[in-house]
Amino acid sequence: MAAKHSKLVNTKARFDYELQQTYEAGIVLLGAEVASIRAGRLSMRGSFVTIRDGEAWLNNLQLSPMPSNAKYLPENQRSAPRKLLLKRNQLEELIAAKQNNLSIVPTKLIPGRYIKIQIAVAKGKKQYDKRAIIKARQQNREAAKSIKRAF
């Protein structure tokens, strides 16, 4: 099943942002889009949430159609904005976060009977924070290799 597919998690969001509050939202999708998501044919890299006219929209979610449903998912709809379904109080919290110059990014797609998405209010990391994470990761990797070689 596609539930264990790694593309359903936006790993780049954890690296680029400091995640704070998370929310779960429904998505308005077409049948061909649902089939593509269940097959794991999507990319959340570079996707983000915007607030327009009191509604939340998911932008840049890249869907690749399956060969059987390619005619139902034209090229211009593959990365089209998709409406998010949130409760009014959640939407008000997201609007307040946007006014405080925070970003809203998708972190995980939750497949099931209804496909939902987990979004998070996030603050962008500085370049030096990202470098420190890469350096620590590399040091841990080298330490694990040296321990493995010792035994």
Order of alpha helices (4+ residues) and beta strands (2+ residues): alpha-beta-alpha-beta-beta-beta-beta-beta-alpha-beta-beta-alpha
